[in-house]
Amino acid sequence: MTFSVLKDKRKLLPILWFLLPAIAGFMKWRLHSINNYDIYKGVFTHLVQKVNLYELYPKEYFDSNHYGPLFSLIIMPFTYIPDVIATPLWVCFHAFVLYKALALLPIKPEFQWILLAICLVDLNTSSHNVQVNPSVVALIILSWYYVKKDQVIWATLFVMLGAFVKLYGIVGLAFWVFSDSKLKYIGYAIMWAIILFVLPMAISSPEFVVQSYYDWYDSLVHKNIQNQGVENGVGTSMQDVSLMGFVRRVGGFPNLSNLFFLVPGFILQVLPLLRFKQYKNLLFQLRYLASLSIFVVIFSSSSESPTFIIAVAGVAIWFIPQAHPVERWVWILLFTVVAFTSLSATDILPAWLRMKFIVYSIKALPCCLVWFACIYQLFLSETSEIKSLWISQE
């Protein structure tokens, strides 16, 4: 690697994008700290053995699985590789999927490094936890991209993949409104739903797979209750790092129902779609993609620190189309996300302070502010002309 490469951010950031996850994966294996990866492997082995995917297996790992039966087929190839290789390969695989999805966004090649720079820290946080979240947000991006290309067979595949793996991806169905082939979209969505529902039966049995979907639902309901635990204003779970968690934990309303947030949040997320004349506008679509990517995190009681690569990718997509010169308030929001969401999970802060950002759900607040800003722009801003220097207008 030459010094010129190190100075060129356009070359350096893609190198770091894959190098840091690879190092993180190896370090986690070396420290025998790959519990999440052991859970993932268990989805495959337990499906084959026809034992409950969502029970506790303390001899194999702590905690429990919360991924759908289809996930078994995604992890399956990695289970045949020694963990010393498979763990770094696993996190690099998800880094690659997100890298390719971000590369498909309509951004001039010379400025794509901006997206990578904004997302890099949270990608590394997810990698250190051996998580799949980079692929989750990649599937949301891909479901929008292929609608834009009017290739609904691929758009619906990525939506259903996301839904059958970790539910979050189901939000990609919102891009149906942007499709020129709405009936085809519905037909392909149903087709892929049937195929992906049945596919795990190839390595198990129809009866067990059907039962597993019931078990999955029960596990998610139970997990949602656990995630909302608050004691003396402090979160008892490392999850619920969300808008609801912030209000419950900081505001002192431990028993406040998610519905007080989900109903108005859903309404605000959907109302911009009443601007029918904006459906063909690229800026409007990018902002909607950004808002959805943030929405699924800040309105989820399952959100935890490694989940925020999904929301921060949304922040990056929101930032890129901003008009030039970029307004001061936009820069302030971006730096707030970097400081209080991304860097708060790193060793820049002492461990006790990092924990405060989690147990009081402070980490979620900057992304909440960006989401409100994005919704405001979707409602009121003129989107007839893109003035961003970074966007490639086809």
SEMI-96507 format. One record per residue (C-alpha): residue number from 1; residue in one letter; x, y, z. Coordinates in pm, 1 decimal. Example, Ala and Ser with C-alpha at 12.3 -4.5 7.8 and 13.67 -1.06 7.14 Angstrom:
<nodes>
+-----+------+----------+----------+----------+
: pos : code :       xx :       yy :       zz :
+-----+------+----------+----------+----------+
:   1 :    A :   1230.0 :   -450.0 :    780.0 :
:   2 :    S :   1367.0 :   -106.0 :    714.0 :
+-----+------+----------+----------+----------+
</nodes>
This chain:
<nodes>
+-----+------+----------+----------+----------+
: pos : code :       xx :       yy :       zz :
+-----+------+----------+----------+----------+
:   1 :    M :      0.0 :      0.0 :      0.0 :
:   2 :    T :    158.1 :    328.0 :   -108.3 :
:   3 :    F :    144.0 :    656.0 :     77.7 :
:   4 :    S :    -64.9 :    801.4 :   -205.7 :
:   5 :    V :   -335.7 :    540.8 :   -137.6 :
:   6 :    L :   -338.4 :    634.9 :    230.7 :
:   7 :    K :   -385.7 :   1000.6 :    137.6 :
:   8 :    D :   -667.2 :    930.6 :   -110.6 :
:   9 :    K :   -987.6 :    888.3 :     88.2 :
:  10 :    R :  -1159.1 :    744.7 :   -217.8 :
:  11 :    K :   -918.3 :    449.8 :   -205.1 :
:  12 :    L :   -856.3 :    434.4 :    166.5 :
:  13 :    L :  -1218.4 :    412.7 :    281.3 :
:  14 :    P :  -1306.2 :    102.8 :     71.9 :
:  15 :    I :   -993.3 :    -65.1 :    213.1 :
:  16 :    L :  -1095.2 :     20.3 :    569.7 :
:  17 :    W :  -1452.8 :    -85.2 :    491.8 :
:  18 :    F :  -1341.4 :   -447.4 :    455.6 :
:  19 :    L :  -1022.4 :   -451.7 :    661.7 :
:  20 :    L :  -1179.2 :   -337.2 :    989.2 :
:  21 :    P :  -1463.6 :   -594.9 :    982.9 :
:  22 :    A :  -1214.7 :   -870.4 :    896.8 :
:  23 :    I :   -996.3 :   -772.5 :   1192.1 :
:  24 :    A :  -1302.3 :   -744.7 :   1417.4 :
:  25 :    G :  -1423.6 :  -1089.0 :   1316.9 :
:  26 :    F :  -1083.7 :  -1247.1 :   1379.5 :
:  27 :    M :  -1046.1 :  -1069.0 :   1714.3 :
:  28 :    K :  -1387.3 :  -1190.1 :   1830.4 :
:  29 :    W :  -1294.6 :  -1547.3 :   1736.3 :
:  30 :    R :   -955.2 :  -1513.4 :   1905.1 :
:  31 :    L :  -1123.3 :  -1391.4 :   2224.7 :
:  32 :    H :  -1384.1 :  -1671.1 :   2209.9 :
:  33 :    S :  -1650.4 :  -1401.1 :   2192.7 :
:  34 :    I :  -1867.2 :  -1510.4 :   1900.1 :
:  35 :    N :  -2189.7 :  -1584.8 :   2085.2 :
:  36 :    N :  -2404.0 :  -1419.3 :   1816.4 :
:  37 :    Y :  -2233.4 :  -1626.1 :   1548.5 :
:  38 :    D :  -2298.6 :  -1941.8 :   1752.2 :
:  39 :    I :  -2667.2 :  -1846.0 :   1765.8 :
:  40 :    Y :  -2670.3 :  -1804.4 :   1387.9 :
:  41 :    K :  -2514.7 :  -2146.4 :   1333.9 :
:  42 :    G :  -2771.2 :  -2289.0 :   1572.2 :
:  43 :    V :  -3054.0 :  -2175.5 :   1343.7 :
:  44 :    F :  -2920.8 :  -2412.3 :   1077.0 :
:  45 :    T :  -2829.1 :  -2705.7 :   1299.7 :
:  46 :    H :  -3150.2 :  -2689.4 :   1501.4 :
:  47 :    L :  -3365.2 :  -2665.5 :   1189.1 :
:  48 :    V :  -3199.6 :  -2978.6 :   1051.0 :
:  49 :    Q :  -3237.0 :  -3153.7 :   1387.7 :
:  50 :    K :  -3598.9 :  -3031.8 :   1414.2 :
:  51 :    V :  -3559.6 :  -2885.9 :   1759.7 :
:  52 :    N :  -3713.6 :  -2554.0 :   1862.4 :
:  53 :    L :  -3518.9 :  -2267.1 :   1704.4 :
:  54 :    Y :  -3611.8 :  -2024.5 :   1980.5 :
:  55 :    E :  -3543.3 :  -2218.4 :   2298.4 :
:  56 :    L :  -3243.9 :  -2149.1 :   2520.7 :
:  57 :    Y :  -2942.9 :  -2374.6 :   2462.4 :
:  58 :    P :  -2697.3 :  -2278.9 :   2739.0 :
:  59 :    K :  -2448.0 :  -2548.5 :   2636.7 :
:  60 :    E :  -2421.0 :  -2388.8 :   2291.9 :
:  61 :    Y :  -2471.5 :  -2015.8 :   2356.2 :
:  62 :    F :  -2642.2 :  -1771.1 :   2588.5 :
:  63 :    D :  -2950.7 :  -1572.1 :   2489.3 :
:  64 :    S :  -3182.7 :  -1705.0 :   2218.7 :
:  65 :    N :  -3238.6 :  -1682.3 :   1845.2 :
:  66 :    H :  -3478.4 :  -1425.2 :   1700.1 :
:  67 :    Y :  -3425.1 :  -1484.5 :   1327.3 :
:  68 :    G :  -3664.7 :  -1658.4 :   1092.1 :
:  69 :    P :  -3625.6 :  -2017.6 :    964.6 :
:  70 :    L :  -3505.5 :  -1886.7 :    625.8 :
:  71 :    F :  -3194.2 :  -1755.9 :    797.7 :
:  72 :    S :  -3075.7 :  -2115.8 :    824.1 :
:  73 :    L :  -3006.3 :  -2122.1 :    450.2 :
:  74 :    I :  -2804.6 :  -1800.6 :    462.6 :
:  75 :    I :  -2577.9 :  -1918.2 :    742.8 :
:  76 :    M :  -2557.0 :  -2276.5 :    613.6 :
:  77 :    P :  -2244.7 :  -2238.6 :    390.0 :
:  78 :    F :  -2050.5 :  -2078.1 :    676.2 :
:  79 :    T :  -2120.0 :  -2368.0 :    913.5 :
:  80 :    Y :  -1895.6 :  -2594.0 :    702.8 :
:  81 :    I :  -1595.5 :  -2361.8 :    743.6 :
:  82 :    P :  -1376.4 :  -2347.4 :   1057.7 :
:  83 :    D :  -1477.9 :  -2057.2 :   1280.6 :
:  84 :    V :  -1133.7 :  -1894.7 :   1253.7 :
:  85 :    I :  -1207.0 :  -1834.7 :    884.8 :
:  86 :    A :  -1584.6 :  -1824.3 :    889.2 :
:  87 :    T :  -1622.1 :  -1549.3 :   1149.7 :
:  88 :    P :  -1417.6 :  -1283.2 :    962.4 :
:  89 :    L :  -1573.6 :  -1403.8 :    636.9 :
:  90 :    W :  -1922.6 :  -1367.0 :    784.1 :
:  91 :    V :  -1878.1 :  -1002.8 :    887.7 :
:  92 :    C :  -1699.6 :   -920.4 :    559.3 :
:  93 :    F :  -1989.2 :  -1076.1 :    368.6 :
:  94 :    H :  -2234.3 :   -834.9 :    529.8 :
:  95 :    A :  -1994.7 :   -542.9 :    477.5 :
:  96 :    F :  -1980.0 :   -640.0 :    109.7 :
:  97 :    V :  -2358.6 :   -654.5 :     72.0 :
:  98 :    L :  -2395.9 :   -304.6 :    217.4 :
:  99 :    Y :  -2102.7 :   -174.3 :     12.6 :
: 100 :    K :  -2267.3 :   -292.8 :   -310.1 :
: 101 :    A :  -2604.4 :   -149.4 :   -209.4 :
: 102 :    L :  -2454.9 :    192.7 :   -129.9 :
: 103 :    A :  -2264.9 :    185.2 :   -459.9 :
: 104 :    L :  -2596.8 :    154.7 :   -646.0 :
: 105 :    L :  -2729.2 :    479.0 :   -502.2 :
: 106 :    P :  -2736.0 :    766.9 :   -753.8 :
: 107 :    I :  -2425.2 :    933.8 :   -619.2 :
: 108 :    K :  -2131.7 :   1048.6 :   -827.1 :
: 109 :    P :  -1849.0 :    792.5 :   -790.3 :
: 110 :    E :  -1600.5 :   1049.9 :   -668.8 :
: 111 :    F :  -1827.0 :   1128.7 :   -372.0 :
: 112 :    Q :  -1929.3 :    778.3 :   -265.7 :
: 113 :    W :  -1658.5 :    788.0 :     -1.6 :
: 114 :    I :  -1884.6 :   1027.5 :    194.2 :
: 115 :    L :  -2139.6 :    752.3 :    247.9 :
: 116 :    L :  -1868.0 :    511.2 :    358.0 :
: 117 :    A :  -1716.9 :    765.5 :    596.0 :
: 118 :    I :  -2049.9 :    833.3 :    769.3 :
: 119 :    C :  -2128.5 :    461.3 :    805.9 :
: 120 :    L :  -1782.1 :    322.3 :    883.8 :
: 121 :    V :  -1788.0 :    346.0 :   1263.8 :
: 122 :    D :  -2130.1 :    182.3 :   1291.5 :
: 123 :    L :  -2029.7 :    -85.4 :   1042.3 :
: 124 :    N :  -1738.1 :   -163.5 :   1273.1 :
: 125 :    T :  -1967.3 :   -166.7 :   1578.8 :
: 126 :    S :  -2194.2 :   -416.0 :   1405.4 :
: 127 :    S :  -1893.6 :   -624.7 :   1297.9 :
: 128 :    H :  -1756.1 :   -639.7 :   1652.0 :
: 129 :    N :  -2090.6 :   -786.4 :   1752.1 :
: 130 :    V :  -2083.5 :  -1027.0 :   1453.6 :
: 131 :    Q :  -2423.8 :   -893.0 :   1345.8 :
: 132 :    V :  -2621.9 :   -909.0 :   1021.0 :
: 133 :    N :  -2752.2 :   -551.5 :   1034.9 :
: 134 :    P :  -2543.4 :   -419.3 :    740.8 :
: 135 :    S :  -2726.5 :   -664.6 :    515.7 :
: 136 :    V :  -3061.5 :   -566.3 :    667.7 :
: 137 :    V :  -3028.0 :   -203.7 :    557.6 :
: 138 :    A :  -2871.7 :   -316.6 :    227.6 :
: 139 :    L :  -3189.6 :   -513.2 :    149.9 :
: 140 :    I :  -3400.5 :   -202.9 :    215.9 :
: 141 :    I :  -3181.4 :     -0.3 :    -20.5 :
: 142 :    L :  -3191.5 :   -272.2 :   -286.2 :
: 143 :    S :  -3569.9 :   -299.3 :   -262.7 :
: 144 :    W :  -3587.8 :     72.3 :   -347.5 :
: 145 :    Y :  -3320.6 :     58.6 :   -618.5 :
: 146 :    Y :  -3491.2 :   -215.6 :   -817.9 :
: 147 :    V :  -3829.3 :    -41.6 :   -794.8 :
: 148 :    K :  -3659.8 :    264.2 :   -939.4 :
: 149 :    K :  -3525.3 :     44.0 :  -1220.4 :
: 150 :    D :  -3873.8 :   -107.8 :  -1264.3 :
: 151 :    Q :  -3731.4 :   -454.1 :  -1199.3 :
: 152 :    V :  -3998.4 :   -554.7 :   -951.8 :
: 153 :    I :  -3906.2 :   -923.0 :   -950.8 :
: 154 :    W :  -3579.8 :   -827.1 :   -776.8 :
: 155 :    A :  -3732.7 :   -550.4 :   -566.9 :
: 156 :    T :  -3985.9 :   -788.0 :   -413.9 :
: 157 :    L :  -3723.5 :  -1058.7 :   -361.1 :
: 158 :    F :  -3514.0 :   -824.1 :   -146.5 :
: 159 :    V :  -3818.6 :   -706.3 :     49.2 :
: 160 :    M :  -3922.4 :  -1061.9 :    128.1 :
: 161 :    L :  -3568.1 :  -1169.9 :    211.1 :
: 162 :    G :  -3548.8 :   -891.2 :    466.0 :
: 163 :    A :  -3888.8 :   -976.4 :    610.2 :
: 164 :    F :  -3823.9 :  -1350.0 :    640.0 :
: 165 :    V :  -3483.8 :  -1296.9 :    800.7 :
: 166 :    K :  -3535.0 :  -1009.5 :   1047.1 :
: 167 :    L :  -3873.2 :   -846.4 :    975.8 :
: 168 :    Y :  -3719.3 :   -498.1 :    940.8 :
: 169 :    G :  -3697.4 :   -542.4 :    565.3 :
: 170 :    I :  -4075.7 :   -551.2 :    534.0 :
: 171 :    V :  -4072.6 :   -169.6 :    529.1 :
: 172 :    G :  -3944.7 :   -196.7 :    171.2 :
: 173 :    L :  -4304.0 :   -268.0 :     68.9 :
: 174 :    A :  -4359.7 :    107.7 :    101.7 :
: 175 :    F :  -4168.1 :    154.0 :   -223.6 :
: 176 :    W :  -4458.4 :    -13.1 :   -401.8 :
: 177 :    V :  -4609.3 :    334.6 :   -440.4 :
: 178 :    F :  -4311.3 :    437.1 :   -657.3 :
: 179 :    S :  -4349.6 :    137.1 :   -888.2 :
: 180 :    D :  -4472.4 :    163.2 :  -1246.1 :
: 181 :    S :  -4578.4 :   -202.2 :  -1231.7 :
: 182 :    K :  -4795.1 :   -216.9 :   -922.5 :
: 183 :    L :  -4991.2 :   -531.4 :  -1011.5 :
: 184 :    K :  -4673.3 :   -715.8 :  -1107.9 :
: 185 :    Y :  -4518.8 :   -602.4 :   -780.6 :
: 186 :    I :  -4804.7 :   -756.2 :   -580.1 :
: 187 :    G :  -4786.8 :  -1079.0 :   -779.4 :
: 188 :    Y :  -4410.5 :  -1116.6 :   -739.2 :
: 189 :    A :  -4429.6 :  -1029.5 :   -370.4 :
: 190 :    I :  -4678.3 :  -1310.5 :   -313.9 :
: 191 :    M :  -4466.6 :  -1547.7 :   -524.6 :
: 192 :    W :  -4147.5 :  -1475.5 :   -328.0 :
: 193 :    A :  -4332.2 :  -1496.1 :      4.9 :
: 194 :    I :  -4449.8 :  -1847.8 :    -81.5 :
: 195 :    I :  -4108.4 :  -1957.1 :   -210.3 :
: 196 :    L :  -3915.5 :  -1821.4 :     88.3 :
: 197 :    F :  -4170.1 :  -1964.3 :    331.3 :
: 198 :    V :  -4133.1 :  -2310.8 :    180.9 :
: 199 :    L :  -3759.0 :  -2308.1 :    108.0 :
: 200 :    P :  -3634.7 :  -2408.7 :    458.2 :
: 201 :    M :  -3846.7 :  -2721.9 :    428.4 :
: 202 :    A :  -3580.5 :  -2856.0 :    190.9 :
: 203 :    I :  -3349.7 :  -2917.2 :    489.2 :
: 204 :    S :  -3617.4 :  -2990.7 :    748.4 :
: 205 :    S :  -3985.8 :  -3085.3 :    728.6 :
: 206 :    P :  -4299.8 :  -2886.9 :    638.0 :
: 207 :    E :  -4456.9 :  -2947.6 :    978.5 :
: 208 :    F :  -4152.1 :  -2830.8 :   1171.1 :
: 209 :    V :  -4100.4 :  -2519.9 :    957.4 :
: 210 :    V :  -4464.3 :  -2415.3 :    994.1 :
: 211 :    Q :  -4439.4 :  -2464.5 :   1371.1 :
: 212 :    S :  -4117.3 :  -2261.2 :   1370.2 :
: 213 :    Y :  -4299.5 :  -1960.3 :   1231.5 :
: 214 :    Y :  -4546.0 :  -1978.0 :   1521.3 :
: 215 :    D :  -4252.5 :  -2012.0 :   1761.3 :
: 216 :    W :  -4081.2 :  -1713.4 :   1597.2 :
: 217 :    Y :  -4385.9 :  -1496.4 :   1658.6 :
: 218 :    D :  -4401.9 :  -1602.4 :   2024.0 :
: 219 :    S :  -4030.0 :  -1530.4 :   2071.8 :
: 220 :    L :  -4063.7 :  -1180.2 :   1927.6 :
: 221 :    V :  -4359.0 :  -1099.1 :   2152.9 :
: 222 :    H :  -4165.2 :  -1219.2 :   2458.0 :
: 223 :    K :  -3853.8 :  -1031.2 :   2347.4 :
: 224 :    N :  -4048.5 :   -707.3 :   2304.5 :
: 225 :    I :  -4166.6 :   -727.3 :   2666.8 :
: 226 :    Q :  -3813.2 :   -797.3 :   2793.2 :
: 227 :    N :  -3660.8 :   -514.2 :   2593.3 :
: 228 :    Q :  -3875.7 :   -249.6 :   2761.4 :
: 229 :    G :  -3754.9 :   -322.2 :   3114.4 :
: 230 :    V :  -3689.7 :     -9.3 :   3323.5 :
: 231 :    E :  -3591.1 :      7.3 :   3690.8 :
: 232 :    N :  -3553.7 :    343.1 :   3868.1 :
: 233 :    G :  -3544.5 :    515.7 :   3529.3 :
: 234 :    V :  -3255.8 :    301.9 :   3408.5 :
: 235 :    G :  -3293.8 :     47.4 :   3130.7 :
: 236 :    T :  -3255.5 :   -310.9 :   3245.6 :
: 237 :    S :  -3198.0 :   -423.1 :   2887.1 :
: 238 :    M :  -2924.0 :   -333.2 :   2639.2 :
: 239 :    Q :  -3204.9 :   -298.3 :   2386.7 :
: 240 :    D :  -3493.4 :    -54.6 :   2340.8 :
: 241 :    V :  -3237.0 :    205.5 :   2234.7 :
: 242 :    S :  -3517.8 :    387.1 :   2059.1 :
: 243 :    L :  -3737.6 :    693.4 :   2077.8 :
: 244 :    M :  -3971.5 :    503.2 :   2309.1 :
: 245 :    G :  -3682.5 :    386.8 :   2524.4 :
: 246 :    F :  -3547.8 :    741.0 :   2552.2 :
: 247 :    V :  -3881.3 :    878.7 :   2672.8 :
: 248 :    R :  -3940.4 :    585.9 :   2907.2 :
: 249 :    R :  -3593.7 :    597.6 :   3058.9 :
: 250 :    V :  -3511.8 :    968.0 :   3060.7 :
: 251 :    G :  -3864.8 :   1104.9 :   3090.4 :
: 252 :    G :  -3958.9 :    875.1 :   3374.9 :
: 253 :    F :  -4251.6 :    696.7 :   3207.7 :
: 254 :    P :  -4149.3 :    329.9 :   3240.7 :
: 255 :    N :  -4493.6 :    188.8 :   3162.9 :
: 256 :    L :  -4566.4 :    402.4 :   2857.7 :
: 257 :    S :  -4693.1 :    181.0 :   2578.2 :
: 258 :    N :  -4516.6 :    158.6 :   2242.1 :
: 259 :    L :  -4848.4 :    247.3 :   2077.4 :
: 260 :    F :  -4816.7 :    607.8 :   2198.2 :
: 261 :    F :  -4516.9 :    630.2 :   1964.6 :
: 262 :    L :  -4587.9 :    377.4 :   1691.3 :
: 263 :    V :  -4926.0 :    517.0 :   1587.9 :
: 264 :    P :  -4819.6 :    883.4 :   1541.9 :
: 265 :    G :  -4480.7 :    768.9 :   1406.9 :
: 266 :    F :  -4647.9 :    550.2 :   1144.9 :
: 267 :    I :  -4885.3 :    831.3 :   1049.3 :
: 268 :    L :  -4597.4 :   1076.8 :   1007.2 :
: 269 :    Q :  -4403.9 :    821.5 :    803.4 :
: 270 :    V :  -4696.0 :    755.7 :    568.6 :
: 271 :    L :  -4841.8 :   1106.6 :    526.3 :
: 272 :    P :  -4567.8 :   1235.1 :    289.2 :
: 273 :    L :  -4687.6 :    972.1 :     42.2 :
: 274 :    L :  -4993.4 :   1192.3 :    -13.2 :
: 275 :    R :  -4765.3 :   1411.5 :   -225.7 :
: 276 :    F :  -4845.6 :   1199.9 :   -530.9 :
: 277 :    K :  -4684.4 :   1441.7 :   -775.1 :
: 278 :    Q :  -4348.1 :   1384.9 :   -607.8 :
: 279 :    Y :  -4338.4 :   1010.1 :   -668.2 :
: 280 :    K :  -4114.2 :   1042.8 :   -973.8 :
: 281 :    N :  -3882.4 :   1287.4 :   -803.5 :
: 282 :    L :  -3543.6 :   1138.4 :   -716.4 :
: 283 :    L :  -3483.5 :   1364.0 :   -416.6 :
: 284 :    F :  -3822.6 :   1276.8 :   -267.4 :
: 285 :    Q :  -3753.8 :    905.8 :   -312.4 :
: 286 :    L :  -3408.3 :    928.1 :   -154.5 :
: 287 :    R :  -3546.5 :   1115.2 :    142.9 :
: 288 :    Y :  -3818.8 :    858.4 :    183.6 :
: 289 :    L :  -3563.0 :    578.0 :    167.8 :
: 290 :    A :  -3358.9 :    758.8 :    433.9 :
: 291 :    S :  -3657.7 :    814.6 :    661.2 :
: 292 :    L :  -3764.8 :    449.5 :    642.9 :
: 293 :    S :  -3415.6 :    325.6 :    726.5 :
: 294 :    I :  -3414.3 :    544.6 :   1036.8 :
: 295 :    F :  -3777.3 :    469.4 :   1125.1 :
: 296 :    V :  -3728.5 :     93.4 :   1162.8 :
: 297 :    V :  -3461.8 :    151.9 :   1427.8 :
: 298 :    I :  -3590.6 :    443.0 :   1634.4 :
: 299 :    F :  -3939.2 :    290.5 :   1656.7 :
: 300 :    S :  -3823.1 :    -59.7 :   1749.4 :
: 301 :    S :  -3790.4 :   -184.8 :   2106.7 :
: 302 :    S :  -3539.0 :   -440.6 :   1972.3 :
: 303 :    S :  -3289.5 :   -172.8 :   1868.8 :
: 304 :    E :  -2948.4 :   -200.0 :   2031.0 :
: 305 :    S :  -2611.7 :    -39.6 :   1964.6 :
: 306 :    P :  -2512.1 :   -266.3 :   1668.9 :
: 307 :    T :  -2851.7 :   -204.8 :   1505.8 :
: 308 :    F :  -2767.1 :    158.9 :   1440.6 :
: 309 :    I :  -2578.4 :     87.6 :   1119.7 :
: 310 :    I :  -2930.9 :     69.2 :    970.9 :
: 311 :    A :  -3030.7 :    413.2 :   1099.6 :
: 312 :    V :  -2692.6 :    575.8 :   1030.8 :
: 313 :    A :  -2700.3 :    449.1 :    671.9 :
: 314 :    G :  -3034.7 :    630.1 :    652.6 :
: 315 :    V :  -2871.5 :    944.2 :    792.9 :
: 316 :    A :  -2601.9 :    920.5 :    523.5 :
: 317 :    I :  -2866.4 :    885.7 :    250.1 :
: 318 :    W :  -3049.2 :   1187.1 :    397.4 :
: 319 :    F :  -2731.3 :   1396.2 :    403.0 :
: 320 :    I :  -2607.5 :   1327.8 :     49.6 :
: 321 :    P :  -2892.8 :   1501.5 :   -143.2 :
: 322 :    Q :  -2885.3 :   1818.3 :     68.5 :
: 323 :    A :  -2874.9 :   2138.5 :   -132.2 :
: 324 :    H :  -2542.0 :   2314.2 :   -167.0 :
: 325 :    P :  -2404.2 :   2493.5 :     13.5 :
: 326 :    V :  -2512.0 :   2257.1 :    291.6 :
: 327 :    E :  -2696.4 :   2452.8 :    559.5 :
: 328 :    R :  -2547.4 :   2487.0 :    906.2 :
: 329 :    W :  -2833.0 :   2305.1 :   1080.9 :
: 330 :    V :  -2775.4 :   2002.8 :    854.7 :
: 331 :    W :  -2406.2 :   1992.0 :    950.6 :
: 332 :    I :  -2499.8 :   2022.0 :   1318.5 :
: 333 :    L :  -2738.8 :   1728.1 :   1295.7 :
: 334 :    L :  -2481.7 :   1517.6 :   1110.4 :
: 335 :    F :  -2206.3 :   1589.3 :   1364.4 :
: 336 :    T :  -2449.9 :   1514.8 :   1647.6 :
: 337 :    V :  -2516.8 :   1171.4 :   1495.5 :
: 338 :    V :  -2143.5 :   1107.1 :   1455.9 :
: 339 :    A :  -2063.9 :   1214.5 :   1812.6 :
: 340 :    F :  -2359.5 :   1080.9 :   2010.8 :
: 341 :    T :  -2470.3 :    781.6 :   1802.7 :
: 342 :    S :  -2161.1 :    647.0 :   1625.7 :
: 343 :    L :  -1864.6 :    742.1 :   1844.3 :
: 344 :    S :  -2054.8 :    679.2 :   2168.3 :
: 345 :    A :  -2009.3 :    305.9 :   2103.7 :
: 346 :    T :  -1630.3 :    328.0 :   2073.1 :
: 347 :    D :  -1340.3 :    337.3 :   2317.2 :
: 348 :    I :  -1321.9 :    714.0 :   2275.0 :
: 349 :    L :  -1560.5 :    722.0 :   2570.8 :
: 350 :    P :  -1493.6 :    539.2 :   2899.0 :
: 351 :    A :  -1699.9 :    223.1 :   2950.0 :
: 352 :    W :  -1922.8 :    375.4 :   3219.0 :
: 353 :    L :  -2019.0 :    664.9 :   2991.2 :
: 354 :    R :  -2079.7 :    435.6 :   2692.6 :
: 355 :    M :  -2318.1 :    240.0 :   2911.5 :
: 356 :    K :  -2510.9 :    557.0 :   3000.9 :
: 357 :    F :  -2577.7 :    618.6 :   2631.2 :
: 358 :    I :  -2734.4 :    271.8 :   2611.6 :
: 359 :    V :  -2930.1 :    236.5 :   2935.7 :
: 360 :    Y :  -3084.8 :    582.1 :   2891.8 :
: 361 :    S :  -3128.7 :    530.9 :   2513.4 :
: 362 :    I :  -2943.5 :    859.0 :   2446.4 :
: 363 :    K :  -2772.7 :    697.7 :   2149.4 :
: 364 :    A :  -3106.8 :    702.8 :   1963.4 :
: 365 :    L :  -3180.4 :   1073.3 :   2009.9 :
: 366 :    P :  -2968.4 :   1220.0 :   1723.5 :
: 367 :    C :  -3121.1 :    977.4 :   1472.7 :
: 368 :    C :  -3466.1 :   1073.3 :   1601.4 :
: 369 :    L :  -3387.2 :   1438.4 :   1529.1 :
: 370 :    V :  -3270.5 :   1354.5 :   1177.4 :
: 371 :    W :  -3587.0 :   1152.1 :   1118.3 :
: 372 :    F :  -3806.2 :   1446.0 :   1218.5 :
: 373 :    A :  -3598.7 :   1673.3 :    992.9 :
: 374 :    C :  -3636.5 :   1429.0 :    706.5 :
: 375 :    I :  -4012.4 :   1402.2 :    754.0 :
: 376 :    Y :  -4032.9 :   1782.7 :    764.8 :
: 377 :    Q :  -3847.1 :   1805.3 :    432.9 :
: 378 :    L :  -4067.7 :   1537.2 :    279.3 :
: 379 :    F :  -4376.2 :   1733.6 :    381.2 :
: 380 :    L :  -4281.4 :   2088.3 :    298.2 :
: 381 :    S :  -3965.6 :   2119.0 :     93.2 :
: 382 :    E :  -3971.3 :   2183.4 :   -276.1 :
: 383 :    T :  -3824.2 :   1883.0 :   -449.9 :
: 384 :    S :  -3862.7 :   1980.9 :   -812.2 :
: 385 :    E :  -3490.6 :   2043.0 :   -856.1 :
: 386 :    I :  -3186.3 :   1874.6 :   -705.3 :
: 387 :    K :  -2910.2 :   2120.3 :   -619.9 :
: 388 :    S :  -2676.7 :   1871.8 :   -454.7 :
: 389 :    L :  -2330.0 :   1852.7 :   -608.5 :
: 390 :    W :  -2303.5 :   1489.5 :   -502.7 :
: 391 :    I :  -2609.2 :   1341.6 :   -671.8 :
: 392 :    S :  -2590.7 :   1184.1 :  -1014.7 :
: 393 :    Q :  -2908.0 :   1272.6 :  -1202.4 :
: 394 :    E :  -2992.0 :   1016.2 :  -1466.9 :
+-----+------+----------+----------+----------+
</nodes>
